[in-house]
Amino acid sequence: MPVDFAVTAGQVHDCTQAIGLLAQHKAEAVLADKGYDINAIVQHIVGMGATAVIPPKRNRKQQREYDKILYKQRNRIERCFSRLKHFRRFATRYEKLKTNFKALVALACSWLHLQLYVDTA
């Protein structure tokens, strides 16, 4: 389930928002893909007292170890995005204004959480 989100411009890389989003939460482990293998992010995760489960980039001079078994759980993140993309307006970025798109994302995330408690069948 989604916990938090930040909307940025389309050309901005996701990793620029990682530290800001992580600062608000406590975790035992943080799972991410190779795009988040940046020293500042890894140090922030370790400073939080969590384990960084991020595979190192191939061109990294000092390869880090990571928990490969725990990393397999990252598919849950991809499945969450897949469920969010069932909302057509989310998938196609139909909303042009940032405030409208943020409201749509919040609504879609709320719907996913609501499905845990309400039987819609």
C-alpha positions in Angstrom: 0.0 0.0 0.0 1.2 3.5 -0.7 2.4 5.4 2.3 3.4 8.8 0.9 4.0 10.5 -2.4 5.5 13.6 -4.0 4.7 15.0 -7.4 7.6 16.4 -9.5 8.1 17.5 -13.0 8.4 14.7 -15.6 12.1 15.2 -16.3 13.1 15.1 -12.6 14.6 11.8 -11.4 12.7 10.0 -8.6 15.8 9.7 -6.4 15.8 13.5 -5.8 12.8 13.1 -3.6 13.9 10.0 -1.7 15.5 11.6 1.3 12.6 14.0 1.8 10.1 11.2 1.7 12.2 8.9 4.0 12.7 11.6 6.6 9.1 11.4 7.7 8.9 7.6 8.3 10.5 4.9 10.4 11.5 1.6 8.8 13.5 -1.5 9.4 14.5 -1.8 5.8 14.2 0.4 2.7 13.9 -1.5 -0.6 14.7 0.3 -3.9 16.1 -0.4 -7.3 19.6 0.5 -8.6 18.5 4.0 -9.5 18.5 4.9 -5.8 22.1 3.6 -5.2 23.5 7.0 -4.3 25.8 7.5 -1.3 23.6 10.3 0.2 20.5 8.1 0.1 22.2 5.0 1.5 23.8 7.1 4.3 20.4 8.6 5.2 18.9 5.1 5.4 21.6 3.9 7.7 21.3 7.1 9.8 17.6 6.2 10.2 18.6 2.9 11.7 17.3 0.9 8.7 18.9 -1.5 6.3 19.4 -0.3 2.8 18.3 -3.1 0.5 19.4 -1.5 -2.8 21.5 -3.4 -5.3 24.7 -1.5 -6.2 25.1 0.0 -9.6 27.5 -1.9 -11.9 29.9 1.0 -12.2 30.2 1.5 -8.4 33.9 1.3 -7.3 33.1 -0.3 -4.0 30.3 -2.8 -4.4 28.0 -3.0 -1.4 26.3 -6.1 -0.1 22.5 -6.3 0.1 20.0 -8.8 1.2 19.0 -10.6 -2.0 16.2 -12.5 -0.4 14.6 -9.4 1.1 15.1 -7.6 -2.3 12.7 -10.1 -3.9 9.9 -8.4 -2.0 10.3 -5.3 -4.1 7.8 -6.8 -6.6 5.2 -5.6 -4.1 6.1 -2.0 -5.0 5.8 -2.7 -8.7 2.4 -4.4 -8.1 1.2 -1.3 -6.2 2.1 0.9 -9.2 0.3 -1.5 -11.4 -2.8 -1.2 -9.3 -2.6 2.6 -9.3 -2.3 2.5 -13.1 -5.8 0.9 -13.3 -7.0 4.4 -12.7 -6.9 5.7 -16.3 -6.5 9.3 -15.3 -3.4 8.4 -13.2 -1.8 6.2 -15.9 -2.2 8.8 -18.7 -1.6 11.9 -16.5 -4.9 13.2 -17.7 -4.8 16.0 -15.2 -2.5 18.8 -16.3 -2.5 20.9 -13.1 -0.2 19.7 -10.3 -2.8 20.3 -7.6 -5.4 18.3 -9.5 -3.0 15.4 -10.2 -2.0 15.3 -6.5 -5.6 15.1 -5.6 -6.1 12.3 -8.0 -3.1 10.4 -6.7 -4.4 10.8 -3.1 -7.8 9.6 -4.2 -6.4 6.6 -5.9 -4.2 5.7 -2.9 -7.2 6.1 -0.6 -9.2 3.8 -2.8 -6.5 1.1 -2.5 -6.5 1.5 1.3 -10.3 1.4 1.4 -10.5 -1.8 -0.5 -8.8 -3.5 2.5 -11.7 -2.7 4.7 -14.7 -2.6 2.4 -16.1 -5.5 0.4 -16.9 -4.0 -3.0 -18.1 -7.2 -4.6 
